[in-house]
Amino acid sequence: MKNLTLLAGFLYAICTITNAQQVTLTPDQIKAITPEWKGERFEDGRPKVSDKLLERLKAVHLEEAWGILRNKGYQNQFEGDWQIQHSDSAMTGRVVTAQYMPLRPDLDKVIKETGKTEKRIGGTNSWPIDVLKNGDVYVADSYGKLADGTLIGDNLGNSIYAKSHRGVIFYGSVRDVEGLDDIKGFNSWTKGNDPSYIQQMMLAGINVPIRIGRATVLPGDAVLAKKYGVVFIPAHLLEEVVINAEFIALKDAFGHQRLIEGKFTPGQIDTQWTDEIKKDFLQWIKDNPSKVPMSKEELDKFMKDRTW
């Protein structure tokens, strides 16, 4: 009953921001929409996934993360076709969301007045930046608007990187790209760039559920952004995604080596493994500890529950 009450409050906040008198969801409302996360949370209610898992996530292939999530029933977590500032690097982090909409003056007025009562300063497109913490990725839905839809330039980009040491993922655009290029470590996934400044847009909510193309994104999701796309991972599934993907990578490395050596045939490696191959694989793991990214405890637990 408590969760239903919280969820009702969340829906009320989204649909009737005038009466809810808030720009962002409350910690209890964020907890209500992320109930499967049982770990530590930030003060704002977002799941606080492990820094170590986020670092390991960088090595995970997009297809592996996508496939694991799809098998768990999460079929709408990927979006591709991005303009990437530095396409040769991967970015992972914890999601802070923002929802933008075409400007409607009466609602925009309410949002700005609400922001004043919450002691928010500056333009509304700077408000999501103010809540960023180290390890956060600013993810915004600006409905694909390019001209007059630029959410940030190099000034806000510097602020984002100073707070988060990450970058942004915008279903929309940015400006001052040359200036953003000068921010060492900053990266962006956008749908384009434009020299214009933001006009006829308004902020509708911070840390609310948003849509990024084909994906549904919640505050506190873990994100894996790479050259060929972006995958948003529910916080409670991050560890499972990472360890499963790492195990798949181990199997692939073993299989490739044995194929090169001619010890097994492609038909043997690409089908259900025999007991002989399984035994050889386990010995290979013992002989190559530097290739094993997970701890022995994690591997033992994973192997115990695995049916191959």
N, C-alpha and C positions, 0 to 999 in steps of 0.2 A: 504493500500500500504506500509506503514511504517513497519508493522509487517511482511509482505512478504519479504521486504528488509532485515530485521533483521534475519528472518529465513534462507534466502539465505546465509547470512553471516555466520550463525551458521553451515549450511551444508558445506559451503566452508571450514570453520575452521576444521571440523571433517575430511573431505575427503582430504584436501590439507594443512596439517599442515605446510608443507614446506613454502608455500607462505603466509599462515595466520600469521606466526611468533608469535605464542602464544601457550602456553601449556594448558591454561585454557580458558574456554569461557569468554567473556567480560560480564560485568553486563547487558548490553543491550541485548546480545544474550541469557542470562539466563532468562531475563524478557520475551523475545520473545517466549520461549518454556514453560513458566509458566504464560500465560496471564490471567488465571482465578483467580489467587491470587490477591486480591485487597488491602491487608494489608501492614504492614511494611516489609521492606526488609533490608538485610545486605548490606554493601558497595559492596560486590561482586555480588549482584543481587539476591541472594537466598531468597526465602520467609522466613520470621522470624515468625514462629508460636509461640503461647503463651506458656510460661513455665508452666502456670497453667494447660492448656489443656494437655500438655505432661505428667504432673504428674498424672492427672486423667486417661490418656490413659493406664497407667500401670494396672489398675483394669479391663480393657476391655478384654473379652475373644476373642481369635483369631478368633473363628468361627463367633462371632458377627461382628467383624470388617470386616472379609472376606465377610460375607453375605451382609452387608450394601453396601460395594463397588461393589459387583457383581450386586446388584440390580440397581446400578447407571451406570452400563455398564463397570466397571473396573474389568475385569475378569482375569487379569494376574498380580496380586499384591502379591501373596503368594509363598513362597518357604519353604519346609520342609527338613527333614533328615539332621540335623546339628550335629556337635560335639560341645558341649557347655561347656565352662569352669566352670561356676557355674549355673547349670540348675534350681536351686531353686529360682532364681531371675529374674525379668523382666527388660528389658532395653528399654527406649524410648529416642528419640532425633531427631535432625534435620540432614538430610543426607548431607554429603560431599562425592562425588563420585570420584572414580579413575578407569581408564581403563588400564589394562595391556595386553600385547600381546607377542607372541613368538618373540625373538630378530631378528630384521632385521638390520644389521649394518648401512646401509645408512640412514634409517629413525631415528634410535637411535642417530646417530651423529647429525642430524638436531635438534632433540628434546633437546639434551644436550647443543648444541650451543644456541638454543633459551632460555634455562634455564639460561645460563650465562648472556644473555642480560637482562633477567628479575631479575638478581641478586639472583638466587636460589643457594643454597649451599648444599653440601653433595650428597649422592647417590639419584638417582631419586625416590627410594621408600620412601625417607623421605620428598619429596616435598609436598605430600598431607597433611602430618602431620603439616607442617608449617602454613597451612591456617586454621587449626581447631580453633574453639572458644568454650567457655563453652556451653555445651548442644548439641554439634555436635556428630554424630556417623560417623566414618570413614567406608565407604562401598566400597569395591573394587571387581571388576571382574578380577580374575587372572585365568580364564578359567579352574578351577578345578585342577590346577597343584599342586601336593603334594611334591614329591622329587624335590629339587632344585627350589621350587616355594614358599618358605617361605618369606612372605612380611615383617614380623617383628619378632624380638626377644624381650627379656626383656628390652633392652635399649630403643628401639623405643616405646615399650609398656608403659614405664614410661613417656616418652614424650607425648604420646597420652593422657594418663590419666591426666597429669598435665595441658594440654591445654583444654581438653573437659570434664573431670570428667565423662567420659563414656567409651566405649570400641570400638570393631570393629566387622564388619560383612564381612567376606572374602569368596568369592567363590573360595577358594584355601586354603593355609595352613599357619601355623606359626611355629616358632621354639622356643627353650628355654621355654617350657611350664611350667616347675617348677619355673622358674624365673617370668613368667607372673602370676603364682598363688600367688606370694608374693606381688603383687601390690594390695593393699586393695581397693576395689571398682571397679577395672577393670574387664571387662567381654568380652568374645569373642564367636562368632558364626562362625565356620569355617567348611570346609569339611575334615579337618584332620590336623595332625602335623607331622613334620619330623625334624631330627637333622641337615639336610643339610642347606646350605645358598643359597640365590637367585642366579640363573645362567640362562643364555640364555632367559632372559625376559627383556622387556622394558616397561616403562611407556608411554602410548599413549595419555593420556589426564586427566585433573582434572576438576571436576564439569561439566562433559559431561553426556549425557544419557548413561546408561549401562544396561546390562542384568545380573540379578542374578538368575540363574536357570530358573524358570518359570516366573519370574517377570521382568517387565521393571521399572527402577528406574531413577528418575530425581533428580538433586541437589535441596535441600530444601524440599524434601518429609519428612513427619514424619514417623518414623519407630516404630513398636511395635514388640519387639523380646522376645519370651518366650520359655518355655521348648519344646513346640511341633511345633515351626516354627516361621517364620518372615513374617509380613505383612507390605508392604510399602504403605503409605497413601498419596495421593496428598494433598498438603498443603491446597488447597481451600476446601477440604472435611473433614478436621480433626475435626472441631467443630461439624459438622453434624454426623460424625461417633461416636464421644464421647457421645454426648447427646442422640442419638438414642440407643446406647449400654447401657447407664446408665438407660434409660427408660425401656428397655427390662429387665435389671437386677431387676429393681423395680417391674415390673409385675411378674417376676418369684418369687421374695421373697414374695410378697403378695399371689400369687397362692399357693406356697408351704405351707405357714402358714394356709391358709384357707382349704387346703386339709388335713393337719394334724389335724385341729380342726373339720373336717367333716362338715364344713358349706356348702361347694359346692362339687360336684362330679368331678372326672377327666374329664368326658364328658363336663361339663359346663366350666371348666377352659381351656380346650384344644381347644375349638371352639370359634366362635365369641361371645364375651361377651354380656350378656343381660344388659339392663339399670340398673337392680338391682346390678349386679356385678360391673359395672362401677361406680355407686354411692358409693358402699362399698369401692372400690379401692381408690377413691378420698378422702374419709373420713379416710381411713387407712394412706394415705400420710400425712394428717394433723396431725394425731395422732402419727406419727413416723418420725418427722423431722430429726432425727439423721441418718436415713437410706436413706435420699435424698441427693445425691452427687452434684446435680446442684443447682444453685440459684433459688429463687422463680421466678425471672424475666425470666430466661431460661426455667423453667418448664412451666410457663404460656404461653410463646411464642410457645413452642413445642406443648402444648396441644391445643392451638388455631388452629394450622395448621393440627392437627392429625385427621384421620378418624377412628382410632382404627384398 
